[in-house]
Amino acid sequence: MKPGIHPAYRPVVFRDRAADFAFLTRSTATSDKSVEWQDGNTYPVIDVEISSASHPFYTGNQRVVDTAGRVERFERRYGHRRGER
């Protein structure tokens, strides 16, 4: 690799606010915020909306999807055709 053209690869904390879960890993992502980690060092922190701690695939918890509401909203928006229903 050419020196000086790649972003810095350093430890970063990713925090899932919804699940109150954080993990330390290495990344090139940057952040203005920082957090003190369990080892006493301060690292940049990046807040994420979803992680393995809150994703339904990993947790086994499914979210309730309001399909009836979606159908009603579609029908309100586009209406019914004549002769149908």
TAGINOR-V765488 format. One record per pair of residues at least 24 apart in sequence whose ideal C-beta (glycine too) atoms are under 8 Angstrom apart, sorted by the first residue. I is the first residue (numbers start at 1). J is the second residue. Records with the same first field share a line. If there is no record, write none. Layout:
I=J / J
This chain:
10=44
11=41 / 43
12=43 / 44 / 45 / 46
13=37 / 43 / 44 / 45 / 46
14=45 / 46 / 48 / 51
15=45 / 46 / 47 / 48
16=47 / 48 / 49 / 50 / 51 / 53 / 54
17=47 / 49
18=49 / 50 / 54
19=51 / 53 / 54
21=51 / 53 / 54
23=51
